[in-house]
Amino acid sequence: MPSEAQIEAEYGVARTTARRVARELREQGLVYTVQGEGTFVGRPGLPRTRRKTPMYQQIANDIVERIRGGELAPNRPIASEKTLMQQYDVAKVTARQAVDYLRQQGWVFTVSYRGSYVTQPDKWPDGAGDGMASTTRHTD
């Protein structure tokens, strides 16, 4: 089934309307939702093709690559949840899971009501920033 974002874009309806559609279809037993994976036609338990990596981890992995590549610098913000929802065509809960996953791994920190920011390279997991830390020091 298309995501809420896809329904919103394709039919020009509000996100709440798209949510109501999914809820109504769930209540009728026509679809079921797996958090972080999407909404599927049919009844829970029916065989379905599983994603190799959950969508929230795919989003997080993309952001990590942008951090490692220097596109997202330390102490600079990453995209907002709303922007991630639009960029990756996912529900808010999926965007939120991606940011939470990045935070748990040590790639970002969050400031309430401000957003999430890239941590300093020395705080990145498994020494991922060791090489970069030396390139970001400035001597005067």
C-alpha positions as CSV (number, residue, x, y, z in Angstrom):
1,M,0.0,0.0,0.0
2,P,1.3,3.5,-0.7
3,S,2.7,5.5,2.3
4,E,0.9,8.4,3.8
5,A,3.3,10.7,2.0
6,Q,2.5,9.1,-1.3
7,I,-1.2,9.3,-0.8
8,E,-0.8,13.0,0.3
9,A,1.2,13.8,-2.8
10,E,-0.8,11.8,-5.4
11,Y,-4.3,12.8,-4.3
12,G,-3.6,16.3,-2.9
13,V,-5.0,15.5,0.5
14,A,-3.8,16.3,4.0
15,R,-1.6,13.9,5.9
16,T,-4.4,13.4,8.5
17,T,-6.8,12.3,5.7
18,A,-4.2,9.8,4.4
19,R,-3.9,8.5,8.0
20,R,-7.7,8.2,8.3
21,V,-7.7,6.1,5.1
22,A,-5.1,3.7,6.4
23,R,-6.9,3.5,9.8
24,E,-10.2,2.7,8.1
25,L,-8.6,0.0,5.9
26,R,-7.0,-1.5,9.0
27,E,-10.3,-1.5,10.9
28,Q,-12.0,-3.3,7.9
29,G,-9.2,-5.9,8.1
30,L,-8.0,-5.1,4.5
31,V,-4.5,-4.0,5.5
32,Y,-2.1,-4.2,8.4
33,T,0.8,-2.1,9.5
34,V,4.3,-3.1,10.6
35,Q,6.0,-0.2,12.4
36,G,9.0,1.0,10.5
37,E,8.2,-1.1,7.5
38,G,4.9,0.1,6.1
39,T,1.3,-0.9,5.5
40,F,0.5,-4.1,3.6
41,V,-2.6,-5.4,1.9
42,G,-4.0,-8.6,3.5
43,R,-4.0,-10.0,7.0
44,P,-1.1,-10.0,9.5
45,G,0.9,-13.2,9.3
46,L,0.5,-13.7,5.5
47,P,3.8,-14.3,3.8
48,R,5.4,-11.2,2.4
49,T,8.8,-10.1,1.2
50,R,10.7,-8.5,4.0
51,R,13.0,-5.7,3.4
52,K,16.6,-6.6,4.1
53,T,17.1,-3.5,6.1
54,P,14.3,-1.6,7.8
55,M,13.5,1.8,6.2
56,Y,14.6,3.8,9.3
57,Q,18.0,2.1,9.1
58,Q,18.3,2.9,5.4
59,I,17.6,6.5,6.1
60,A,20.1,6.5,9.0
61,N,22.7,4.8,6.8
62,D,22.3,7.5,4.1
63,I,22.8,10.2,6.7
64,V,25.8,8.5,8.2
65,E,27.4,8.4,4.7
66,R,26.7,12.1,4.3
67,I,28.4,12.7,7.7
68,R,31.4,10.5,6.8
69,G,31.7,12.2,3.4
70,G,31.8,15.6,5.0
71,E,28.5,16.8,3.5
72,L,27.1,17.1,7.0
73,A,29.6,18.8,9.3
74,P,29.9,18.5,13.1
75,N,27.6,20.8,15.1
76,R,25.6,21.4,11.9
77,P,21.9,20.3,11.7
78,I,20.7,17.3,9.9
79,A,17.4,17.4,8.0
80,S,14.3,17.9,10.2
81,E,11.8,15.0,10.6
82,K,9.4,16.7,8.2
83,T,12.1,17.1,5.6
84,L,13.1,13.4,6.0
85,M,9.4,12.4,5.7
86,Q,9.3,14.3,2.3
87,Q,12.7,13.2,1.1
88,Y,12.2,9.5,1.8
89,D,8.5,9.4,1.4
90,V,7.9,7.9,4.9
91,A,5.7,8.4,7.9
92,K,6.7,10.6,10.8
93,V,7.3,7.6,13.0
94,T,9.9,6.2,10.5
95,A,11.7,9.5,10.3
96,R,11.7,9.8,14.1
97,Q,13.1,6.2,14.4
98,A,15.9,7.1,12.0
99,V,16.9,10.1,14.0
100,D,16.6,8.1,17.3
101,Y,18.8,5.3,15.8
102,L,21.4,7.9,14.8
103,R,21.3,9.4,18.3
104,Q,21.7,5.9,19.9
105,Q,24.7,5.2,17.7
106,G,26.3,8.5,18.6
107,W,26.2,10.2,15.2
108,V,23.9,13.0,16.3
109,F,22.7,14.8,19.4
110,T,19.3,16.5,19.7
111,V,18.5,19.9,21.2
112,S,14.8,20.2,22.2
113,Y,12.8,22.4,19.9
114,R,15.9,23.1,17.8
115,G,16.7,19.9,15.9
116,S,19.4,17.2,15.7
117,Y,23.0,18.0,15.0
118,V,26.1,16.0,13.9
119,T,28.3,15.1,16.9
120,Q,32.0,15.8,17.0
121,P,34.1,13.1,15.1
122,D,35.7,11.8,18.3
123,K,32.2,10.8,19.6
124,W,31.3,8.8,16.4
125,P,31.0,5.1,16.9
126,D,33.9,2.7,16.6
127,G,36.4,5.4,16.0
128,A,34.7,6.3,12.7
129,G,35.9,9.9,13.1
130,D,39.5,9.2,14.1
131,G,40.9,10.1,10.7
132,M,38.6,13.0,10.2
133,A,39.3,14.5,13.6
134,S,42.9,15.2,12.7
135,T,41.9,16.9,9.4
136,T,39.5,19.3,11.2
137,R,42.0,20.7,13.7
138,H,43.4,24.1,12.8
139,T,46.7,25.5,14.0
140,D,47.3,29.2,14.1
